[in-house]
């Protein structure tokens, strides 16, 4: 992040890139969903209500993706 900011990339773009990389790490199982939500909340100064809503939406999205995905090879 520091390098991107030093190169003159707008802070909003840096934040979006960082958040996207956090989501990718969570999908690979490198960080937990709870850690992901906590980092997002700190980065973007979320209120407790916003954090709770985002957590619920994230969990529902994953549940939907799992339940509707085609079965993979065994």
mmJSON file of the N, C-alpha and C atoms, coordinates in Angstrom:
{"data_MODEL":{"atom_site":{
"group_PDB":["ATOM","ATOM","ATOM","ATOM","ATOM","ATOM","ATOM","ATOM","ATOM","ATOM","ATOM","ATOM","ATOM","ATOM","ATOM","ATOM","ATOM","ATOM","ATOM","ATOM","ATOM","ATOM","ATOM","ATOM","ATOM","ATOM","ATOM","ATOM","ATOM","ATOM","ATOM","ATOM","ATOM","ATOM","ATOM","ATOM","ATOM","ATOM","ATOM","ATOM","ATOM","ATOM","ATOM","ATOM","ATOM","ATOM","ATOM","ATOM","ATOM","ATOM","ATOM","ATOM","ATOM","ATOM","ATOM","ATOM","ATOM","ATOM","ATOM","ATOM","ATOM","ATOM","ATOM","ATOM","ATOM","ATOM","ATOM","ATOM","ATOM","ATOM","ATOM","ATOM","ATOM","ATOM","ATOM","ATOM","ATOM","ATOM","ATOM","ATOM","ATOM","ATOM","ATOM","ATOM","ATOM","ATOM","ATOM","ATOM","ATOM","ATOM","ATOM","ATOM","ATOM","ATOM","ATOM","ATOM","ATOM","ATOM","ATOM","ATOM","ATOM","ATOM","ATOM","ATOM","ATOM","ATOM","ATOM","ATOM","ATOM","ATOM","ATOM","ATOM","ATOM","ATOM","ATOM","ATOM","ATOM","ATOM","ATOM","ATOM","ATOM","ATOM","ATOM","ATOM","ATOM","ATOM","ATOM","ATOM","ATOM","ATOM","ATOM","ATOM","ATOM","ATOM","ATOM","ATOM","ATOM","ATOM","ATOM","ATOM","ATOM","ATOM","ATOM","ATOM","ATOM","ATOM","ATOM","ATOM","ATOM","ATOM","ATOM","ATOM","ATOM","ATOM","ATOM","ATOM","ATOM","ATOM","ATOM","ATOM","ATOM","ATOM","ATOM","ATOM","ATOM","ATOM","ATOM","ATOM","ATOM","ATOM","ATOM","ATOM","ATOM","ATOM","ATOM","ATOM","ATOM","ATOM","ATOM","ATOM","ATOM","ATOM","ATOM","ATOM","ATOM","ATOM","ATOM","ATOM","ATOM","ATOM","ATOM","ATOM","ATOM","ATOM","ATOM","ATOM","ATOM","ATOM","ATOM","ATOM","ATOM","ATOM","ATOM","ATOM","ATOM","ATOM","ATOM","ATOM","ATOM","ATOM","ATOM","ATOM","ATOM","ATOM","ATOM","ATOM","ATOM","ATOM","ATOM","ATOM","ATOM","ATOM"],
"id":[1,2,3,4,5,6,7,8,9,10,11,12,13,14,15,16,17,18,19,20,21,22,23,24,25,26,27,28,29,30,31,32,33,34,35,36,37,38,39,40,41,42,43,44,45,46,47,48,49,50,51,52,53,54,55,56,57,58,59,60,61,62,63,64,65,66,67,68,69,70,71,72,73,74,75,76,77,78,79,80,81,82,83,84,85,86,87,88,89,90,91,92,93,94,95,96,97,98,99,100,101,102,103,104,105,106,107,108,109,110,111,112,113,114,115,116,117,118,119,120,121,122,123,124,125,126,127,128,129,130,131,132,133,134,135,136,137,138,139,140,141,142,143,144,145,146,147,148,149,150,151,152,153,154,155,156,157,158,159,160,161,162,163,164,165,166,167,168,169,170,171,172,173,174,175,176,177,178,179,180,181,182,183,184,185,186,187,188,189,190,191,192,193,194,195,196,197,198,199,200,201,202,203,204,205,206,207,208,209,210,211,212,213,214,215,216,217,218,219,220,221,222],
"type_symbol":["N","C","C","N","C","C","N","C","C","N","C","C","N","C","C","N","C","C","N","C","C","N","C","C","N","C","C","N","C","C","N","C","C","N","C","C","N","C","C","N","C","C","N","C","C","N","C","C","N","C","C","N","C","C","N","C","C","N","C","C","N","C","C","N","C","C","N","C","C","N","C","C","N","C","C","N","C","C","N","C","C","N","C","C","N","C","C","N","C","C","N","C","C","N","C","C","N","C","C","N","C","C","N","C","C","N","C","C","N","C","C","N","C","C","N","C","C","N","C","C","N","C","C","N","C","C","N","C","C","N","C","C","N","C","C","N","C","C","N","C","C","N","C","C","N","C","C","N","C","C","N","C","C","N","C","C","N","C","C","N","C","C","N","C","C","N","C","C","N","C","C","N","C","C","N","C","C","N","C","C","N","C","C","N","C","C","N","C","C","N","C","C","N","C","C","N","C","C","N","C","C","N","C","C","N","C","C","N","C","C","N","C","C","N","C","C","N","C","C","N","C","C"],
"label_atom_id":["N","CA","C","N","CA","C","N","CA","C","N","CA","C","N","CA","C","N","CA","C","N","CA","C","N","CA","C","N","CA","C","N","CA","C","N","CA","C","N","CA","C","N","CA","C","N","CA","C","N","CA","C","N","CA","C","N","CA","C","N","CA","C","N","CA","C","N","CA","C","N","CA","C","N","CA","C","N","CA","C","N","CA","C","N","CA","C","N","CA","C","N","CA","C","N","CA","C","N","CA","C","N","CA","C","N","CA","C","N","CA","C","N","CA","C","N","CA","C","N","CA","C","N","CA","C","N","CA","C","N","CA","C","N","CA","C","N","CA","C","N","CA","C","N","CA","C","N","CA","C","N","CA","C","N","CA","C","N","CA","C","N","CA","C","N","CA","C","N","CA","C","N","CA","C","N","CA","C","N","CA","C","N","CA","C","N","CA","C","N","CA","C","N","CA","C","N","CA","C","N","CA","C","N","CA","C","N","CA","C","N","CA","C","N","CA","C","N","CA","C","N","CA","C","N","CA","C","N","CA","C","N","CA","C","N","CA","C","N","CA","C","N","CA","C","N","CA","C","N","CA","C","N","CA","C","N","CA","C"],
"label_alt_id":[null,null,null,null,null,null,null,null,null,null,null,null,null,null,null,null,null,null,null,null,null,null,null,null,null,null,null,null,null,null,null,null,null,null,null,null,null,null,null,null,null,null,null,null,null,null,null,null,null,null,null,null,null,null,null,null,null,null,null,null,null,null,null,null,null,null,null,null,null,null,null,null,null,null,null,null,null,null,null,null,null,null,null,null,null,null,null,null,null,null,null,null,null,null,null,null,null,null,null,null,null,null,null,null,null,null,null,null,null,null,null,null,null,null,null,null,null,null,null,null,null,null,null,null,null,null,null,null,null,null,null,null,null,null,null,null,null,null,null,null,null,null,null,null,null,null,null,null,null,null,null,null,null,null,null,null,null,null,null,null,null,null,null,null,null,null,null,null,null,null,null,null,null,null,null,null,null,null,null,null,null,null,null,null,null,null,null,null,null,null,null,null,null,null,null,null,null,null,null,null,null,null,null,null,null,null,null,null,null,null,null,null,null,null,null,null,null,null,null,null,null,null],
"label_comp_id":["UNK","UNK","UNK","UNK","UNK","UNK","UNK","UNK","UNK","UNK","UNK","UNK","UNK","UNK","UNK","UNK","UNK","UNK","UNK","UNK","UNK","UNK","UNK","UNK","UNK","UNK","UNK","UNK","UNK","UNK","UNK","UNK","UNK","UNK","UNK","UNK","UNK","UNK","UNK","UNK","UNK","UNK","UNK","UNK","UNK","UNK","UNK","UNK","UNK","UNK","UNK","UNK","UNK","UNK","UNK","UNK","UNK","UNK","UNK","UNK","UNK","UNK","UNK","UNK","UNK","UNK","UNK","UNK","UNK","UNK","UNK","UNK","UNK","UNK","UNK","UNK","UNK","UNK","UNK","UNK","UNK","UNK","UNK","UNK","UNK","UNK","UNK","UNK","UNK","UNK","UNK","UNK","UNK","UNK","UNK","UNK","UNK","UNK","UNK","UNK","UNK","UNK","UNK","UNK","UNK","UNK","UNK","UNK","UNK","UNK","UNK","UNK","UNK","UNK","UNK","UNK","UNK","UNK","UNK","UNK","UNK","UNK","UNK","UNK","UNK","UNK","UNK","UNK","UNK","UNK","UNK","UNK","UNK","UNK","UNK","UNK","UNK","UNK","UNK","UNK","UNK","UNK","UNK","UNK","UNK","UNK","UNK","UNK","UNK","UNK","UNK","UNK","UNK","UNK","UNK","UNK","UNK","UNK","UNK","UNK","UNK","UNK","UNK","UNK","UNK","UNK","UNK","UNK","UNK","UNK","UNK","UNK","UNK","UNK","UNK","UNK","UNK","UNK","UNK","UNK","UNK","UNK","UNK","UNK","UNK","UNK","UNK","UNK","UNK","UNK","UNK","UNK","UNK","UNK","UNK","UNK","UNK","UNK","UNK","UNK","UNK","UNK","UNK","UNK","UNK","UNK","UNK","UNK","UNK","UNK","UNK","UNK","UNK","UNK","UNK","UNK","UNK","UNK","UNK","UNK","UNK","UNK"],
"label_asym_id":["A","A","A","A","A","A","A","A","A","A","A","A","A","A","A","A","A","A","A","A","A","A","A","A","A","A","A","A","A","A","A","A","A","A","A","A","A","A","A","A","A","A","A","A","A","A","A","A","A","A","A","A","A","A","A","A","A","A","A","A","A","A","A","A","A","A","A","A","A","A","A","A","A","A","A","A","A","A","A","A","A","A","A","A","A","A","A","A","A","A","A","A","A","A","A","A","A","A","A","A","A","A","A","A","A","A","A","A","A","A","A","A","A","A","A","A","A","A","A","A","A","A","A","A","A","A","A","A","A","A","A","A","A","A","A","A","A","A","A","A","A","A","A","A","A","A","A","A","A","A","A","A","A","A","A","A","A","A","A","A","A","A","A","A","A","A","A","A","A","A","A","A","A","A","A","A","A","A","A","A","A","A","A","A","A","A","A","A","A","A","A","A","A","A","A","A","A","A","A","A","A","A","A","A","A","A","A","A","A","A","A","A","A","A","A","A","A","A","A","A","A","A"],
"label_entity_id":["1","1","1","1","1","1","1","1","1","1","1","1","1","1","1","1","1","1","1","1","1","1","1","1","1","1","1","1","1","1","1","1","1","1","1","1","1","1","1","1","1","1","1","1","1","1","1","1","1","1","1","1","1","1","1","1","1","1","1","1","1","1","1","1","1","1","1","1","1","1","1","1","1","1","1","1","1","1","1","1","1","1","1","1","1","1","1","1","1","1","1","1","1","1","1","1","1","1","1","1","1","1","1","1","1","1","1","1","1","1","1","1","1","1","1","1","1","1","1","1","1","1","1","1","1","1","1","1","1","1","1","1","1","1","1","1","1","1","1","1","1","1","1","1","1","1","1","1","1","1","1","1","1","1","1","1","1","1","1","1","1","1","1","1","1","1","1","1","1","1","1","1","1","1","1","1","1","1","1","1","1","1","1","1","1","1","1","1","1","1","1","1","1","1","1","1","1","1","1","1","1","1","1","1","1","1","1","1","1","1","1","1","1","1","1","1","1","1","1","1","1","1"],
"label_seq_id":[1,1,1,2,2,2,3,3,3,4,4,4,5,5,5,6,6,6,7,7,7,8,8,8,9,9,9,10,10,10,11,11,11,12,12,12,13,13,13,14,14,14,15,15,15,16,16,16,17,17,17,18,18,18,19,19,19,20,20,20,21,21,21,22,22,22,23,23,23,24,24,24,25,25,25,26,26,26,27,27,27,28,28,28,29,29,29,30,30,30,31,31,31,32,32,32,33,33,33,34,34,34,35,35,35,36,36,36,37,37,37,38,38,38,39,39,39,40,40,40,41,41,41,42,42,42,43,43,43,44,44,44,45,45,45,46,46,46,47,47,47,48,48,48,49,49,49,50,50,50,51,51,51,52,52,52,53,53,53,54,54,54,55,55,55,56,56,56,57,57,57,58,58,58,59,59,59,60,60,60,61,61,61,62,62,62,63,63,63,64,64,64,65,65,65,66,66,66,67,67,67,68,68,68,69,69,69,70,70,70,71,71,71,72,72,72,73,73,73,74,74,74],
"pdbx_PDB_ins_code":[null,null,null,null,null,null,null,null,null,null,null,null,null,null,null,null,null,null,null,null,null,null,null,null,null,null,null,null,null,null,null,null,null,null,null,null,null,null,null,null,null,null,null,null,null,null,null,null,null,null,null,null,null,null,null,null,null,null,null,null,null,null,null,null,null,null,null,null,null,null,null,null,null,null,null,null,null,null,null,null,null,null,null,null,null,null,null,null,null,null,null,null,null,null,null,null,null,null,null,null,null,null,null,null,null,null,null,null,null,null,null,null,null,null,null,null,null,null,null,null,null,null,null,null,null,null,null,null,null,null,null,null,null,null,null,null,null,null,null,null,null,null,null,null,null,null,null,null,null,null,null,null,null,null,null,null,null,null,null,null,null,null,null,null,null,null,null,null,null,null,null,null,null,null,null,null,null,null,null,null,null,null,null,null,null,null,null,null,null,null,null,null,null,null,null,null,null,null,null,null,null,null,null,null,null,null,null,null,null,null,null,null,null,null,null,null,null,null,null,null,null,null],
"Cartn_x":[0.816,0.0,0.862,1.886,2.738,3.385,3.816,4.439,3.435,2.221,1.197,0.9,0.81,0.567,1.747,2.973,4.167,4.239,3.696,3.687,2.608,1.791,0.776,-0.575,-0.785,-2.089,-3.056,-4.24,-5.234,-5.543,-5.633,-5.892,-7.145,-8.19,-9.409,-9.129,-8.37,-8.021,-7.153,-6.222,-5.372,-6.222,-7.185,-8.065,-8.893,-9.422,-10.214,-9.359,-8.125,-7.228,-6.922,-6.65,-6.335,-7.521,-8.725,-9.923,-10.138,-9.913,-10.06,-9.046,-7.82,-6.819,-7.164,-7.791,-8.241,-9.303,-10.244,-11.292,-10.699,-9.715,-9.07,-8.377,-7.703,-7.033,-8.039,-9.186,-10.225,-10.772,-10.941,-11.45,-10.475,-9.185,-8.17,-7.983,-8.654,-8.549,-7.338,-6.676,-5.495,-5.853,-7.02,-7.524,-8.983,-9.448,-10.833,-11.775,-13.043,-14.056,-14.118,-13.931,-13.95,-12.801,-11.614,-10.473,-10.725,-11.34,-11.659,-12.591,-13.648,-14.606,-13.94,-13.128,-12.45,-11.538,-10.79,-9.897,-10.686,-11.767,-12.623,-13.176,-13.663,-14.273,-13.263,-12.045,-11.018,-10.61,-10.436,-10.018,-11.026,-12.293,-13.322,-14.145,-13.701,-14.362,-15.857,-16.207,-17.608,-18.212,-19.508,-20.263,-20.543,-20.871,-21.201,-22.359,-23.357,-24.487,-24.045,-23.192,-22.693,-21.87,-21.041,-20.218,-21.091,-22.149,-23.052,-23.763,-24.208,-24.886,-23.962,-22.724,-21.765,-21.446,-21.271,-20.975,-22.092,-23.323,-24.464,-24.524,-24.346,-24.383,-23.269,-22.088,-20.952,-21.242,-21.763,-22.081,-23.186,-24.21,-25.293,-24.802,-23.909,-23.357,-22.568,-21.749,-20.986,-21.916,-22.922,-23.863,-24.567,-24.994,-25.653,-24.704,-23.461,-22.48,-22.224,-22.117,-21.858,-23.044,-24.25,-25.44,-25.809,-25.405,-25.795,-24.657,-23.479,-22.367,-22.52,-22.117,-22.202,-21.203,-21.518,-20.58,-19.281,-18.194,-16.887,-16.479,-15.316,-14.826,-14.564,-14.768,-14.569,-13.203],
"Cartn_y":[-1.182,0.0,1.248,1.258,2.445,2.755,1.714,1.923,2.491,1.954,2.463,3.932,4.279,5.678,6.547,6.043,6.807,7.019,6.069,6.201,7.147,7.647,8.616,8.027,6.761,6.149,6.691,7.059,7.672,6.74,7.287,6.457,5.59,6.063,5.257,4.014,4.179,3.033,2.04,2.547,1.681,0.895,1.561,0.901,-0.19,0.094,-0.908,-2.125,-1.869,-2.973,-3.808,-3.14,-3.847,-4.699,-4.142,-4.894,-6.101,-5.936,-7.058,-8.151,-7.755,-8.771,-9.483,-8.774,-9.424,-10.476,-10.152,-11.109,-12.352,-12.145,-13.29,-14.171,-13.555,-14.327,-15.094,-14.504,-15.191,-16.379,-16.212,-17.302,-18.466,-18.168,-19.236,-19.829,-19.269,-19.787,-19.291,-18.255,-17.722,-16.855,-16.234,-15.468,-15.858,-15.727,-16.102,-14.981,-15.33,-14.327,-13.242,-13.628,-12.649,-11.653,-12.14,-11.243,-10.313,-10.845,-10.045,-8.892,-9.206,-8.179,-7.14,-7.596,-6.657,-5.706,-6.218,-5.359,-4.354,-4.814,-3.899,-2.805,-3.205,-2.248,-1.197,-1.618,-0.662,0.266,-0.303,0.503,1.575,1.217,2.117,2.763,2.615,3.244,2.953,1.676,1.289,1.398,1.686,1.645,0.179,-0.121,-1.512,-2.084,-1.248,-1.719,-2.07,-1.24,-1.506,-2.792,-2.963,-4.167,-5.419,-5.359,-6.505,-6.815,-5.795,-5.993,-6.591,-6.111,-6.632,-8.087,-8.402,-9.775,-10.713,-10.318,-11.151,-11.331,-10.262,-10.354,-11.232,-11.128,-11.943,-13.422,-13.738,-15.132,-15.674,-14.871,-15.31,-15.525,-14.664,-14.808,-16.1,-16.413,-17.664,-18.871,-18.819,-19.941,-20.16,-19.084,-19.193,-19.791,-19.309,-19.809,-21.303,-21.731,-23.143,-24.0,-23.545,-24.338,-24.409,-23.412,-23.394,-23.794,-24.066,-24.437,-25.882,-26.148,-27.524,-28.415,-29.676,-30.557,-30.697,-30.725,-30.877,-32.336,-32.571,-33.956,-34.534,-35.791,-36.461,-37.087],
"Cartn_z":[0.0,0.0,0.0,0.815,0.9,-0.447,-1.138,-2.451,-3.439,-3.438,-4.354,-4.068,-2.795,-2.447,-2.862,-2.668,-3.042,-4.555,-5.315,-6.773,-7.27,-6.351,-6.725,-7.06,-6.744,-6.983,-5.935,-6.368,-5.48,-4.304,-3.087,-1.9,-1.99,-2.66,-2.8,-3.636,-4.718,-5.558,-4.787,-3.981,-3.17,-2.18,-1.562,-0.598,-1.263,-2.459,-3.187,-3.544,-3.993,-4.332,-3.091,-1.977,-0.736,-0.283,-0.347,0.05,-0.859,-2.149,-3.076,-2.759,-2.412,-2.092,-0.787,0.153,1.394,1.099,0.219,-0.14,-0.796,-1.667,-2.309,-1.279,-0.307,0.74,1.587,1.84,2.615,1.829,0.526,-0.307,-0.361,-0.291,-0.296,1.102,2.097,3.457,4.223,3.716,4.382,5.581,5.536,6.678,6.884,8.119,8.404,7.964,7.849,7.496,8.567,9.821,10.915,10.774,10.427,10.218,9.041,7.994,6.818,7.187,7.932,8.328,9.229,10.179,11.078,10.309,9.327,8.541,7.708,7.073,6.319,7.228,8.401,9.32,9.781,10.061,10.486,9.359,8.17,7.023,6.672,6.744,6.25,7.354,8.609,9.763,9.8,9.697,9.702,11.088,11.128,12.376,12.711,13.969,14.326,13.494,13.172,12.359,10.941,10.368,9.01,9.015,10.037,10.14,10.237,11.048,11.21,9.894,9.188,7.907,6.863,6.807,5.847,6.164,7.44,7.85,7.437,7.661,7.295,5.783,5.033,3.574,3.028,3.614,3.177,3.416,4.592,4.924,4.019,3.766,2.895,1.466,1.009,-0.337,-0.488,0.509,0.474,0.522,1.368,1.464,0.127,-0.513,-1.806,-2.849,-2.855,-3.823,-3.626,-2.387,-2.11,-2.509,-2.159,-2.435,-3.908,-4.686,-6.094,-7.038,-6.494,-7.374,-7.837,-9.068,-9.563,-8.808,-8.69,-7.984,-8.754,-8.018,-8.63,-8.702,-9.252,-9.345,-7.953,-7.828,-6.538,-6.482],
"occupancy":[1.0,1.0,1.0,1.0,1.0,1.0,1.0,1.0,1.0,1.0,1.0,1.0,1.0,1.0,1.0,1.0,1.0,1.0,1.0,1.0,1.0,1.0,1.0,1.0,1.0,1.0,1.0,1.0,1.0,1.0,1.0,1.0,1.0,1.0,1.0,1.0,1.0,1.0,1.0,1.0,1.0,1.0,1.0,1.0,1.0,1.0,1.0,1.0,1.0,1.0,1.0,1.0,1.0,1.0,1.0,1.0,1.0,1.0,1.0,1.0,1.0,1.0,1.0,1.0,1.0,1.0,1.0,1.0,1.0,1.0,1.0,1.0,1.0,1.0,1.0,1.0,1.0,1.0,1.0,1.0,1.0,1.0,1.0,1.0,1.0,1.0,1.0,1.0,1.0,1.0,1.0,1.0,1.0,1.0,1.0,1.0,1.0,1.0,1.0,1.0,1.0,1.0,1.0,1.0,1.0,1.0,1.0,1.0,1.0,1.0,1.0,1.0,1.0,1.0,1.0,1.0,1.0,1.0,1.0,1.0,1.0,1.0,1.0,1.0,1.0,1.0,1.0,1.0,1.0,1.0,1.0,1.0,1.0,1.0,1.0,1.0,1.0,1.0,1.0,1.0,1.0,1.0,1.0,1.0,1.0,1.0,1.0,1.0,1.0,1.0,1.0,1.0,1.0,1.0,1.0,1.0,1.0,1.0,1.0,1.0,1.0,1.0,1.0,1.0,1.0,1.0,1.0,1.0,1.0,1.0,1.0,1.0,1.0,1.0,1.0,1.0,1.0,1.0,1.0,1.0,1.0,1.0,1.0,1.0,1.0,1.0,1.0,1.0,1.0,1.0,1.0,1.0,1.0,1.0,1.0,1.0,1.0,1.0,1.0,1.0,1.0,1.0,1.0,1.0,1.0,1.0,1.0,1.0,1.0,1.0,1.0,1.0,1.0,1.0,1.0,1.0,1.0,1.0,1.0,1.0,1.0,1.0],
"B_iso_or_equiv":[0.0,0.0,0.0,0.0,0.0,0.0,0.0,0.0,0.0,0.0,0.0,0.0,0.0,0.0,0.0,0.0,0.0,0.0,0.0,0.0,0.0,0.0,0.0,0.0,0.0,0.0,0.0,0.0,0.0,0.0,0.0,0.0,0.0,0.0,0.0,0.0,0.0,0.0,0.0,0.0,0.0,0.0,0.0,0.0,0.0,0.0,0.0,0.0,0.0,0.0,0.0,0.0,0.0,0.0,0.0,0.0,0.0,0.0,0.0,0.0,0.0,0.0,0.0,0.0,0.0,0.0,0.0,0.0,0.0,0.0,0.0,0.0,0.0,0.0,0.0,0.0,0.0,0.0,0.0,0.0,0.0,0.0,0.0,0.0,0.0,0.0,0.0,0.0,0.0,0.0,0.0,0.0,0.0,0.0,0.0,0.0,0.0,0.0,0.0,0.0,0.0,0.0,0.0,0.0,0.0,0.0,0.0,0.0,0.0,0.0,0.0,0.0,0.0,0.0,0.0,0.0,0.0,0.0,0.0,0.0,0.0,0.0,0.0,0.0,0.0,0.0,0.0,0.0,0.0,0.0,0.0,0.0,0.0,0.0,0.0,0.0,0.0,0.0,0.0,0.0,0.0,0.0,0.0,0.0,0.0,0.0,0.0,0.0,0.0,0.0,0.0,0.0,0.0,0.0,0.0,0.0,0.0,0.0,0.0,0.0,0.0,0.0,0.0,0.0,0.0,0.0,0.0,0.0,0.0,0.0,0.0,0.0,0.0,0.0,0.0,0.0,0.0,0.0,0.0,0.0,0.0,0.0,0.0,0.0,0.0,0.0,0.0,0.0,0.0,0.0,0.0,0.0,0.0,0.0,0.0,0.0,0.0,0.0,0.0,0.0,0.0,0.0,0.0,0.0,0.0,0.0,0.0,0.0,0.0,0.0,0.0,0.0,0.0,0.0,0.0,0.0,0.0,0.0,0.0,0.0,0.0,0.0],
"pdbx_formal_charge":[null,null,null,null,null,null,null,null,null,null,null,null,null,null,null,null,null,null,null,null,null,null,null,null,null,null,null,null,null,null,null,null,null,null,null,null,null,null,null,null,null,null,null,null,null,null,null,null,null,null,null,null,null,null,null,null,null,null,null,null,null,null,null,null,null,null,null,null,null,null,null,null,null,null,null,null,null,null,null,null,null,null,null,null,null,null,null,null,null,null,null,null,null,null,null,null,null,null,null,null,null,null,null,null,null,null,null,null,null,null,null,null,null,null,null,null,null,null,null,null,null,null,null,null,null,null,null,null,null,null,null,null,null,null,null,null,null,null,null,null,null,null,null,null,null,null,null,null,null,null,null,null,null,null,null,null,null,null,null,null,null,null,null,null,null,null,null,null,null,null,null,null,null,null,null,null,null,null,null,null,null,null,null,null,null,null,null,null,null,null,null,null,null,null,null,null,null,null,null,null,null,null,null,null,null,null,null,null,null,null,null,null,null,null,null,null,null,null,null,null,null,null],
"auth_seq_id":[1,1,1,2,2,2,3,3,3,4,4,4,5,5,5,6,6,6,7,7,7,8,8,8,9,9,9,10,10,10,11,11,11,12,12,12,13,13,13,14,14,14,15,15,15,16,16,16,17,17,17,18,18,18,19,19,19,20,20,20,21,21,21,22,22,22,23,23,23,24,24,24,25,25,25,26,26,26,27,27,27,28,28,28,29,29,29,30,30,30,31,31,31,32,32,32,33,33,33,34,34,34,35,35,35,36,36,36,37,37,37,38,38,38,39,39,39,40,40,40,41,41,41,42,42,42,43,43,43,44,44,44,45,45,45,46,46,46,47,47,47,48,48,48,49,49,49,50,50,50,51,51,51,52,52,52,53,53,53,54,54,54,55,55,55,56,56,56,57,57,57,58,58,58,59,59,59,60,60,60,61,61,61,62,62,62,63,63,63,64,64,64,65,65,65,66,66,66,67,67,67,68,68,68,69,69,69,70,70,70,71,71,71,72,72,72,73,73,73,74,74,74],
"auth_comp_id":["UNK","UNK","UNK","UNK","UNK","UNK","UNK","UNK","UNK","UNK","UNK","UNK","UNK","UNK","UNK","UNK","UNK","UNK","UNK","UNK","UNK","UNK","UNK","UNK","UNK","UNK","UNK","UNK","UNK","UNK","UNK","UNK","UNK","UNK","UNK","UNK","UNK","UNK","UNK","UNK","UNK","UNK","UNK","UNK","UNK","UNK","UNK","UNK","UNK","UNK","UNK","UNK","UNK","UNK","UNK","UNK","UNK","UNK","UNK","UNK","UNK","UNK","UNK","UNK","UNK","UNK","UNK","UNK","UNK","UNK","UNK","UNK","UNK","UNK","UNK","UNK","UNK","UNK","UNK","UNK","UNK","UNK","UNK","UNK","UNK","UNK","UNK","UNK","UNK","UNK","UNK","UNK","UNK","UNK","UNK","UNK","UNK","UNK","UNK","UNK","UNK","UNK","UNK","UNK","UNK","UNK","UNK","UNK","UNK","UNK","UNK","UNK","UNK","UNK","UNK","UNK","UNK","UNK","UNK","UNK","UNK","UNK","UNK","UNK","UNK","UNK","UNK","UNK","UNK","UNK","UNK","UNK","UNK","UNK","UNK","UNK","UNK","UNK","UNK","UNK","UNK","UNK","UNK","UNK","UNK","UNK","UNK","UNK","UNK","UNK","UNK","UNK","UNK","UNK","UNK","UNK","UNK","UNK","UNK","UNK","UNK","UNK","UNK","UNK","UNK","UNK","UNK","UNK","UNK","UNK","UNK","UNK","UNK","UNK","UNK","UNK","UNK","UNK","UNK","UNK","UNK","UNK","UNK","UNK","UNK","UNK","UNK","UNK","UNK","UNK","UNK","UNK","UNK","UNK","UNK","UNK","UNK","UNK","UNK","UNK","UNK","UNK","UNK","UNK","UNK","UNK","UNK","UNK","UNK","UNK","UNK","UNK","UNK","UNK","UNK","UNK","UNK","UNK","UNK","UNK","UNK","UNK"],
"auth_asym_id":["A","A","A","A","A","A","A","A","A","A","A","A","A","A","A","A","A","A","A","A","A","A","A","A","A","A","A","A","A","A","A","A","A","A","A","A","A","A","A","A","A","A","A","A","A","A","A","A","A","A","A","A","A","A","A","A","A","A","A","A","A","A","A","A","A","A","A","A","A","A","A","A","A","A","A","A","A","A","A","A","A","A","A","A","A","A","A","A","A","A","A","A","A","A","A","A","A","A","A","A","A","A","A","A","A","A","A","A","A","A","A","A","A","A","A","A","A","A","A","A","A","A","A","A","A","A","A","A","A","A","A","A","A","A","A","A","A","A","A","A","A","A","A","A","A","A","A","A","A","A","A","A","A","A","A","A","A","A","A","A","A","A","A","A","A","A","A","A","A","A","A","A","A","A","A","A","A","A","A","A","A","A","A","A","A","A","A","A","A","A","A","A","A","A","A","A","A","A","A","A","A","A","A","A","A","A","A","A","A","A","A","A","A","A","A","A","A","A","A","A","A","A"],
"auth_atom_id":["N","CA","C","N","CA","C","N","CA","C","N","CA","C","N","CA","C","N","CA","C","N","CA","C","N","CA","C","N","CA","C","N","CA","C","N","CA","C","N","CA","C","N","CA","C","N","CA","C","N","CA","C","N","CA","C","N","CA","C","N","CA","C","N","CA","C","N","CA","C","N","CA","C","N","CA","C","N","CA","C","N","CA","C","N","CA","C","N","CA","C","N","CA","C","N","CA","C","N","CA","C","N","CA","C","N","CA","C","N","CA","C","N","CA","C","N","CA","C","N","CA","C","N","CA","C","N","CA","C","N","CA","C","N","CA","C","N","CA","C","N","CA","C","N","CA","C","N","CA","C","N","CA","C","N","CA","C","N","CA","C","N","CA","C","N","CA","C","N","CA","C","N","CA","C","N","CA","C","N","CA","C","N","CA","C","N","CA","C","N","CA","C","N","CA","C","N","CA","C","N","CA","C","N","CA","C","N","CA","C","N","CA","C","N","CA","C","N","CA","C","N","CA","C","N","CA","C","N","CA","C","N","CA","C","N","CA","C","N","CA","C","N","CA","C","N","CA","C","N","CA","C","N","CA","C","N","CA","C"],
"pdbx_PDB_model_num":[1,1,1,1,1,1,1,1,1,1,1,1,1,1,1,1,1,1,1,1,1,1,1,1,1,1,1,1,1,1,1,1,1,1,1,1,1,1,1,1,1,1,1,1,1,1,1,1,1,1,1,1,1,1,1,1,1,1,1,1,1,1,1,1,1,1,1,1,1,1,1,1,1,1,1,1,1,1,1,1,1,1,1,1,1,1,1,1,1,1,1,1,1,1,1,1,1,1,1,1,1,1,1,1,1,1,1,1,1,1,1,1,1,1,1,1,1,1,1,1,1,1,1,1,1,1,1,1,1,1,1,1,1,1,1,1,1,1,1,1,1,1,1,1,1,1,1,1,1,1,1,1,1,1,1,1,1,1,1,1,1,1,1,1,1,1,1,1,1,1,1,1,1,1,1,1,1,1,1,1,1,1,1,1,1,1,1,1,1,1,1,1,1,1,1,1,1,1,1,1,1,1,1,1,1,1,1,1,1,1,1,1,1,1,1,1,1,1,1,1,1,1]
}}}
